[in-house]
């Protein structure tokens, strides 16, 4: 379980990009995080994964405090930013193994997962090629494989469906369900409200750095569509 308590982050004094945000992502949750551009989604995701320092608050995953044990905390999760930076001089397989090495993933587990996810995303035949030759969609598939190879307990994703073709997006949704059925959890931002509405069991809406609605998807949505609710709250 990921517990975010009273999280605040400012880039300039007195102006908060995220202000006093509290949220709990439980085991088995697919938790959607939505908001307009500049609402604070990416800042939140970077703060809770240890990429950005935060001003106040606590972030705890399965009893591990990010501020006190950052390496141990990060070893249990995978994070994919909205625009991943990849070492394009590497081949796909070298990049995946580089990530697996960072997480000290045993050889048998990494080999099995490279085969599984490489085949699922139809990337196996391309993994020997340099990343510089990949299309945007192929690069997105590569970072997904790299994120999944060490079997993280928590997956944090920033706009994960951008650049994926419909088949790959469908496969990712299936994998997200599989992870959560095994007790993992997923927290991801998206602008595709139809995806969030159908895929997520819980939703959080952020506006101007503050959480304005969160909870079970049906309860948050009420009698409206998520799109109608979002447009109403985002005004």
FIDREN-715241 format. One record per residue: residue in three letters; chain; x, y, z of N, C-alpha, C in turn. Coordinates in steps of 0.001 Angstrom, whole numbers. Example, Ala and Ser with C-alpha at 12.3 -4.5 7.8 and 13.67 -1.06 7.14 Angstrom:
<atoms>
 rest kette   neast  nnorth     nup  caeast canorth    caup   ceast  cnorth     cup
  ALA     A   13190   -5690    7800   12300   -4500    7800   13200   -3300    7800
  SER     A   12850   -2250    7080   13670   -1060    7140   12900      30    7870
</atoms>
This chain:
<atoms>
 rest kette   neast  nnorth     nup  caeast canorth    caup   ceast  cnorth     cup
  UNK     A     838   -1198       0       0       0       0     874    1249       0
  UNK     A     523    2198    -867    1226    3474    -934     390    4532    -221
  UNK     A    1004    5178     755     318    6226    1498    1042    7551    1295
  UNK     A     341    8514     715     859    9864     505     138   10768    1495
  UNK     A     896   11418    2362     278   12224    3416     782   13656    3375
  UNK     A    -140   14594    3160     140   16034    3247    1341   16438    2385
  UNK     A    1379   15911    1186    2492   16193     284    2391   17599    -303
  UNK     A    3483   18348    -198    3543   19677    -798    4866   19854   -1523
  UNK     A    4805   20522   -2669    6006   20800   -3458    5853   22158   -4127
  UNK     A    6855   23011   -3935    6858   24326   -4577    8146   24499   -5353
  UNK     A    8049   25217   -6462    9228   25562   -7252    9696   26978   -6956
  UNK     A    8754   27825   -6547    9066   29183   -6112    8397   29416   -4764
  UNK     A    9019   30194   -3877    8464   30393   -2539    7020   30898   -2575
  UNK     A    6176   30212   -1814    4796   30644   -1684    3868   30200   -2793
  UNK     A    4403   29522   -3822    3568   29069   -4928    3726   27556   -5056
  UNK     A    2683   26839   -4678    2760   25384   -4619    2283   24744   -5923
  UNK     A    3117   23853   -6446    2699   23035   -7588    1813   21894   -7109
  UNK     A    2092   21415   -5886    1248   20430   -5211    1098   20904   -3775
  UNK     A    -139   20930   -3291    -381   21528   -1980   -1171   20585   -1080
  UNK     A    -492   20051     -56   -1150   19279     999   -1969   18114     449
  UNK     A   -1379   17336    -421   -2092   16237   -1081   -1946   14957    -269
  UNK     A   -3064   14303      10   -3076   13019     714   -3888   12014     -88
  UNK     A   -3320   10812    -230   -3942    9794   -1074   -3407    8424    -661
  UNK     A   -4252    7413    -737   -3833    6049    -420   -4141    5140   -1600
  UNK     A   -3098    4471   -2103   -3255    3485   -3173   -3063    2117   -2543
  UNK     A   -4113    1342   -2488   -4082      58   -1809   -3639   -1052   -2759
  UNK     A   -3219   -2179   -2186   -2856   -3333   -2992   -4045   -3725   -3876
  UNK     A   -3776   -3949   -5147   -4829   -4328   -6084   -5504   -3168   -6774
  UNK     A   -5155   -1933   -6401   -5767    -758   -7026   -5164    -451   -8391
  UNK     A   -6031     -98   -9334   -5614     630  -10529   -6189    2024  -10349
  UNK     A   -5336    2944   -9954   -5763    4271   -9507   -5419    5298  -10586
  UNK     A   -6435    5915  -11160   -6241    6929  -12188   -6096    8310  -11576
  UNK     A   -5189    9092  -12144   -4878   10429  -11633   -5091   11403  -12779
  UNK     A   -6114   12241  -12679   -6462   13106  -13802   -6494   14570  -13377
  UNK     A   -6283   15416  -14366   -6256   16858  -14150   -5796   17539  -15419
  UNK     A   -6074   18837  -15532   -5676   19566  -16737   -4161   19764  -16766
  UNK     A   -3640   20218  -17883   -2205   20495  -17989   -1794   21519  -16935
  UNK     A    -711   21220  -16226    -233   22133  -15196    -926   21983  -13863
  UNK     A   -1775   20953  -13716   -2523   20778  -12464   -1657   20256  -11328
  UNK     A    -536   19603  -11673     344   19060  -10639     521   17554  -10696
  UNK     A      13   16931  -11758      84   15465  -11864    1526   14975  -11945
  UNK     A    2280   15505  -12898    3655   15031  -13095    4524   15355  -11886
  UNK     A    4346   16532  -11310    5101   16890  -10098    4823   15889   -8988
  UNK     A    3556   15526   -8812    3203   14544   -7789    3889   13210   -8051
  UNK     A    3808   12733   -9289    4390   11429   -9617    5900   11431   -9434
  UNK     A    6547   12515   -9807    8001   12598   -9634    8381   12701   -8156
  UNK     A    7562   13361   -7380    7861   13493   -5945    7714   12155   -5227
  UNK     A    6657   11407   -5549    6411   10158   -4812    7328    9027   -5267
  UNK     A    8064    9227   -6363    9032    8217   -6804   10464    8633   -6482
  UNK     A   10620    9756   -5807   11947   10176   -5363   12765   10923   -6391
  UNK     A   12149   11317   -7475   12877   12064   -8508   12974   13539   -8129
  UNK     A   11912   14065   -7554   11909   15441   -7075   11839   15462   -5554
  UNK     A   12619   16307   -4893   12442   16477   -3449   11136   17215   -3176
  UNK     A   10487   16887   -2086    9246   17586   -1742    9471   18393    -477
  UNK     A    8648   19421    -297    8833   20357     811    8312   19798    2132
  UNK     A    7139   19201    2072    6493   18678    3284    5765   17385    2960
  UNK     A    5462   16631    4017    4679   15423    3857    5507   14155    3945
  UNK     A    4803   13031    3841    5464   11728    3868    4923   10868    2735
  UNK     A    5798    9976    2249    5423    9005    1216    5925    7648    1709
  UNK     A    5005    6732    1948    5353    5433    2520    4739    4323    1678
  UNK     A    5570    3339    1309    5084    2186     556    5437     905    1306
  UNK     A    4408     169    1677    4596   -1081    2426    5517    -892    3636
  UNK     A    5291     216    4346    6036     489    5564    7392    1142    5367
  UNK     A    7782    1376    4118    9091    1971    3825    8909    3450    3513
  UNK     A    9584    4296    4266    9490    5749    4108   10484    6204    3046
  UNK     A    9978    6864    2012   10827    7336     920   11951    8225    1416
  UNK     A   11664    9118    2350   12668   10064    2831   13760    9372    3654
  UNK     A   13411    8285    4340   14359    7624    5231   15123    6483    4556
  UNK     A   14478    5764    3654   15102    4624    2978   14825    4682    1481
  UNK     A   15371    5682     796   15016    5888    -614   15371    4725   -1543
  UNK     A   16526    4087   -1328   16928    2984   -2204   15989    1794   -2026
  UNK     A   15718    1448    -799   14810     332    -519   13416     635   -1046
  UNK     A   12977    1857    -877   11670    2284   -1373   11601    2116   -2892
  UNK     A   12595    2629   -3599   12574    2609   -5064   12746    1211   -5637
  UNK     A   13344     303   -4870   13572   -1050   -5373   12273   -1808   -5582
  UNK     A   11189   -1327   -4983    9902   -2009   -5076    8988   -1446   -6152
  UNK     A    9445    -419   -6856    8549     220   -7820    9216     408   -9172
  UNK     A    8399     743  -10143    8882    1160  -11457    8139    2434  -11837
  UNK     A    8861    3345  -12461    8267    4625  -12880    8572    4861  -14349
  UNK     A    7546    5246  -15093    7735    5607  -16493    7239    7035  -16687
  UNK     A    8131    7969  -17022    7708    9354  -17242    6947    9500  -18550
  UNK     A    6380   10673  -18772    5599   10887  -19996    6478   10976  -21233
  UNK     A    7749   11305  -21037    8675   11388  -22168    9998   10749  -21765
  UNK     A   10068    9417  -21785   11255    8726  -21269   12526    9049  -22047
  UNK     A   13604    9254  -21315   14923    9409  -21937   15604    8041  -21956
  UNK     A   15974    7594  -23155   16570    6270  -23309   17939    6429  -23951
  UNK     A   18863    5526  -23590   20188    5536  -24203   20087    4951  -25611
  UNK     A   19969    5833  -26597   19662    5382  -27952   20821    4678  -28633
  UNK     A   22022    4790  -28085   23161    4077  -28663   23134    2590  -28298
  UNK     A   22335    2237  -27292   22202     840  -26885   21222     107  -27796
  UNK     A   21319   -1212  -27807   20259   -2019  -28402   19150   -2163  -27360
  UNK     A   17988   -2583  -27803   16876   -2756  -26883   17184   -3747  -25778
  UNK     A   17792   -4872  -26127   18066   -5905  -25140   19115   -5442  -24132
  UNK     A   20093   -4665  -24577   21099   -4155  -23650   20464   -3167  -22665
  UNK     A   19536   -2370  -23161   18872   -1410  -22275   18046   -2137  -21213
  UNK     A   17292   -3150  -21629   16488   -3907  -20666   17384   -4549  -19615
  UNK     A   18488   -5157  -20049   19397   -5793  -19100   20069   -4775  -18188
  UNK     A   20317   -3573  -18710   20866   -2493  -17887   19906   -2155  -16749
  UNK     A   18619   -2028  -17065   17620   -1745  -16038   17502   -2919  -15067
  UNK     A   17506   -4130  -15604   17420   -5316  -14752   18618   -5407  -13811
  UNK     A   19798   -5005  -14295   20988   -5001  -13439   20831   -4016  -12281
  UNK     A   20249   -2855  -12569   20060   -1851  -11523   19191   -2396  -10389
  UNK     A   18222   -3211  -10760   17322   -3777   -9761   17790   -5145   -9267
  UNK     A   18975   -5562   -9719   19559   -6844   -9319   18575   -7990   -9546
  UNK     A   17956   -7984  -10724   16975   -9010  -11079   17679  -10318  -11423
  UNK     A   17326  -11413  -10783   17953  -12702  -11096   17815  -13060  -12572
  UNK     A   18818  -13757  -13105   18872  -14041  -14533   17663  -14827  -15023
  UNK     A   17216  -15805  -14261   16093  -16618  -14724   14807  -15801  -14803
  UNK     A   14609  -14897  -13835   13406  -14054  -13841   13455  -13063  -14999
  UNK     A   14619  -12427  -15191   14701  -11449  -16287   14527  -12122  -17643
  UNK     A   15150  -13287  -17845   15027  -13973  -19132   13579  -14337  -19427
  UNK     A   12882  -14855  -18416   11478  -15232  -18606   10615  -14021  -18913
  UNK     A   10867  -12909  -18207   10049  -11710  -18412   10376  -11001  -19716
  UNK     A   11620  -11033  -20135   11970  -10454  -21441   11241  -11198  -22548
  UNK     A   11206  -12516  -22438   10473  -13302  -23445    8979  -12996  -23376
  UNK     A    8451  -12995  -22162    7006  -12789  -21995    6557  -11432  -22522
  UNK     A    7204  -10385  -22050    6744   -9043  -22410    7212   -8639  -23816
  UNK     A    8383   -9146  -24229    8831   -8894  -25598    7864   -9472  -26603
  UNK     A    7411  -10695  -26344    6431  -11321  -27242    5081  -10612  -27164
  UNK     A    4667  -10259  -25952    3359   -9616  -25779    3268   -8311  -26560
  UNK     A    4348   -7525  -26533    4349   -6235  -27238    4930   -6335  -28655
  UNK     A    5164   -7567  -29106    5693   -7815  -30459    7004   -7061  -30691
  UNK     A    7871   -7126  -29684    9155   -6433  -29743   10352   -7377  -29780
  UNK     A   10129   -8674  -29568   11246   -9613  -29441   12191   -9542  -30625
  UNK     A   11639   -9480  -31820   12476   -9487  -33027   13233   -8181  -33228
  UNK     A   12878   -7132  -32450   13522   -5823  -32603   14542   -5524  -31499
  UNK     A   14627   -6380  -30492   15440   -6057  -29325   16932   -6027  -29620
  UNK     A   17372   -6676  -30688   18787   -6627  -31052   19171   -5393  -31828
  UNK     A   18194   -4596  -32235   18451   -3391  -33030   18725   -2197  -32131
  UNK     A   19476   -1208  -32633   19726      -6  -31819   18446     765  -31558
  UNK     A   18339    1322  -30376   17137    2067  -30004   16932    3272  -30919
  UNK     A   18028    3813  -31454   17924    4966  -32353   17095    4648  -33596
  UNK     A   16935    3375  -33918   16154    2985  -35093   14675    2779  -34765
  UNK     A   14309    2887  -33495   12935    2616  -33070   12020    3807  -33360
  UNK     A   10763    3497  -33634    9735    4528  -33696    9369    4952  -32270
  UNK     A    8579    6011  -32159    8150    6472  -30830    7385    5371  -30096
  UNK     A    6495    4690  -30812    5725    3637  -30189    6584    2482  -29716
  UNK     A    7609    2141  -30493    8523    1059  -30101    9312    1441  -28855
  UNK     A    9707    2693  -28772   10419    3151  -27574    9518    3072  -26347
  UNK     A    8251    3398  -26526    7316    3309  -25411    7160    1854  -24966
  UNK     A    7082     950  -25911    6991    -481  -25572    8260    -944  -24851
  UNK     A    9405    -450  -25295   10670    -846  -24666   10724    -417  -23206
  UNK     A   10317     803  -22912   10367    1249  -21518    9347     501  -20658
  UNK     A    8241      83  -21266    7279    -725  -20524    7873   -2084  -20175
  UNK     A    8526   -2712  -21143    9179   -3993  -20876   10235   -3825  -19785
  UNK     A   11011   -2759  -19885   12068   -2500  -18896   11497   -2270  -17506
  UNK     A   10340   -1630  -17444    9706   -1370  -16153    9146   -2642  -15536
  UNK     A    8693   -3558  -16377    8042   -4769  -15885    9010   -5910  -15595
  UNK     A   10235   -5808  -16120   11149   -6956  -16092   11522   -7387  -14672
  UNK     A   11550   -6456  -13733   11928   -6826  -12365   10721   -7072  -11450
  UNK     A    9535   -7128  -12055    8303   -7457  -11335    8043   -6514  -10166
  UNK     A    7865   -5220  -10460    7638   -4243   -9386    6306   -4466   -8686
  UNK     A    6273   -4106   -7409    5033   -4205   -6638    4148   -2976   -6853
  UNK     A    4786   -1875   -7259    4059    -632   -7537    4529     -88   -8871
  UNK     A    3586     223   -9732    3892     782  -11044    3318    2191  -11111
  UNK     A    4180    3183  -11328    3771    4584  -11420    4032    5051  -12852
  UNK     A    2972    5468  -13532    3058    5762  -14957    2487    7145  -15254
  UNK     A    3183    7887  -16082    2730    9218  -16505    2325    9142  -17972
  UNK     A    1031    9168  -18230     483    9079  -19593    1020    7844  -20340
  UNK     A     797    6648  -19817    1409    5453  -20404     861    5051  -21763
  UNK     A    -334    5513  -22135    -937    5070  -23387    -579    5946  -24581
  UNK     A      92    7067  -24325     488    7964  -25412    1518    7263  -26292
  UNK     A    1262    7216  -27585    2210    6621  -28527    1988    5152  -28791
  UNK     A    1116    4504  -28010     856    3087  -28216    -263    2895  -29238
  UNK     A     -91    1900  -30096   -1166    1553  -31015   -2268     843  -30233
  UNK     A   -3471     703  -30815   -4590     115  -30069   -4304   -1281  -29515
  UNK     A   -3589   -2108  -30261   -3290   -3463  -29779   -2366   -3412  -28568
  UNK     A   -1330   -2586  -28642    -395   -2471  -27520   -1090   -1877  -26300
  UNK     A   -1986    -906  -26518   -2731    -318  -25402   -3605   -1376  -24733
  UNK     A   -4212   -2229  -25530   -5044   -3314  -24997   -4204   -4286  -24170
  UNK     A   -3031   -4622  -24671   -2131   -5535  -23952   -1699   -4914  -22628
  UNK     A   -1377   -3611  -22639    -976   -2941  -21405   -2095   -2978  -20371
  UNK     A   -3315   -2760  -20802   -4444   -2824  -19872   -4555   -4219  -19253
  UNK     A   -4373   -5261  -20072   -4422   -6625  -19550   -3320   -6861  -18522
  UNK     A   -2115   -6374  -18833    -988   -6551  -17912   -1214   -5799  -16607
  UNK     A   -1827   -4637  -16696   -2138   -3873  -15485   -3100   -4655  -14591
  UNK     A   -4102   -5273  -15212   -5031   -6093  -14443   -4305   -7282  -13812
  UNK     A   -3403   -7897  -14580   -2653   -9057  -14066   -1818   -8685  -12849
  UNK     A   -1145   -7543  -12927    -315   -7079  -11814   -1156   -6901  -10556
  UNK     A   -2325   -6302  -10722   -3167   -6012   -9560   -3825   -7271   -8999
  UNK     A   -4135   -8242   -9860   -4682   -9512   -9372   -3675  -10239   -8486
  UNK     A   -2385  -10000   -8729   -1327  -10633   -7941    -948   -9808   -6705
  UNK     A   -1711   -8738   -6454   -1474   -7946   -5249    -670   -6688   -5457
  UNK     A    -263   -6414   -6689     439   -5174   -6975    -532   -4007   -7074
  UNK     A      -7   -2828   -7310    -857   -1650   -7452    -283    -721   -8514
  UNK     A   -1185      74   -9088    -813     957  -10195   -1409    2337   -9958
  UNK     A    -583    3341  -10128   -1001    4736  -10021    -538    5428  -11285
  UNK     A   -1492    5933  -12087   -1080    6508  -13366   -1924    7718  -13741
  UNK     A   -1274    8644  -14408   -1966    9829  -14914   -2403    9579  -16346
  UNK     A   -3489   10211  -16728   -3953   10098  -18105   -4884   11257  -18437
  UNK     A   -4858   11639  -19711   -5843   12593  -20242   -6974   11865  -20952
  UNK     A   -6825   10548  -21122   -7841    9765  -21834   -8879    9315  -20813
  UNK     A   -9918   10107  -20650  -10875    9882  -19580  -11665    8599  -19766
  UNK     A  -11897    8207  -21026  -12620    6955  -21272  -11827    5767  -20747
  UNK     A  -10506    5817  -20904   -9654    4745  -20389   -9722    4709  -18873
  UNK     A   -9596    5863  -18252   -9637    5923  -16794  -10967    5407  -16257
  UNK     A  -12043    5783  -16911  -13376    5398  -16447  -13587    3890  -16512
  UNK     A  -13081    3259  -17568  -13294    1820  -17763  -12253     973  -17024
  UNK     A  -11038    1485  -16891   -9935     679  -16384   -9753     779  -14876
  UNK     A   -9995    1950  -14322   -9615    2222  -12924  -10743    1904  -11954
  UNK     A  -10382    1282  -10848  -11359    1089   -9776  -11437    2321   -8874
  UNK     A  -10378    3172   -8957  -10383    4412   -8179   -9839    5556   -9034
  UNK     A  -10278    6761   -8708   -9922    7960   -9465   -9595    9095   -8488
  UNK     A   -8587    9883   -8833   -8313   11122   -8104   -8234   12261   -9117
  UNK     A   -8827   13381   -8770   -8819   14558   -9651   -8067   15677   -8932
  UNK     A   -7084   16241   -9615   -6275   17316   -9048   -6486   18597   -9860
  UNK     A   -6539   19711   -9169   -6727   21018   -9820   -5876   22043   -9098
  UNK     A   -5032   22733   -9854   -4166   23769   -9280   -3382   23268   -8073
  UNK     A   -2903   22023   -8176   -2065   21464   -7129   -2796   20877   -5945
  UNK     A   -4124   20938   -5952   -4893   20435   -4818   -5838   19325   -5252
  UNK     A   -5948   18317   -4415   -6852   17207   -4684   -8279   17678   -4422
  UNK     A   -9151   17546   -5440  -10518   18025   -5270  -11551   16908   -5229
  UNK     A  -11158   15716   -5643  -12081   14585   -5573  -11278   13292   -5660
  UNK     A  -11607   12299   -4866  -10929   11011   -4940  -11812    9933   -4350
  UNK     A  -11594    8690   -4792  -12343    7570   -4252  -12677    6551   -5316
  UNK     A  -13607    5650   -5009  -14032    4653   -5983  -14600    5343   -7224
  UNK     A  -14294    4798   -8374  -14670    5443   -9640  -16166    5723   -9700
  UNK     A  -16989    4741   -9347  -18439    4939   -9431  -18910    6033   -8486
  UNK     A  -18297    6104   -7310  -18701    7119   -6332  -18248    8507   -6771
  UNK     A  -17039    8599   -7318  -16529    9895   -7782  -17355   10405   -8959
  UNK     A  -17681    9485   -9845  -18414    9857  -11062  -19871   10169  -10774
  UNK     A  -20486    9426   -9866  -21896    9614   -9579  -22752    9259  -10780
  UNK     A  -23728   10099  -11086  -24623    9852  -12216  -24094   10437  -13513
  UNK     A  -22935   11103  -13450  -22357   11729  -14641  -21311   10814  -15273
  UNK     A  -20936   11120  -16495  -19754   10478  -17053  -18539   11147  -16437
  UNK     A  -17409   10453  -16467  -16200   11042  -15911  -15821   12298  -16685
  UNK     A  -16065   12289  -17980  -15751   13463  -18797  -16580   14671  -18360
  UNK     A  -17874   14462  -18165  -18736   15565  -17735  -18321   16087  -16363
  UNK     A  -18024   15155  -15460  -17589   15556  -14119  -16300   16342  -14176
  UNK     A  -15343   15855  -14964  -14052   16527  -15050  -14206   17935  -15610
  UNK     A  -14991   18072  -16663  -15197   19392  -17269  -15849   20356  -16287
  UNK     A  -16766   19820  -15480  -17439   20660  -14478  -16460   21096  -13388
  UNK     A  -15652   20154  -12890  -14739   20463  -11792  -13538   21266  -12243
  UNK     A  -13143   21126  -13517  -11937   21775  -14006  -12152   23233  -14380
  UNK     A  -13392   23670  -14385  -13676   25070  -14752  -13135   26035  -13700
</atoms>
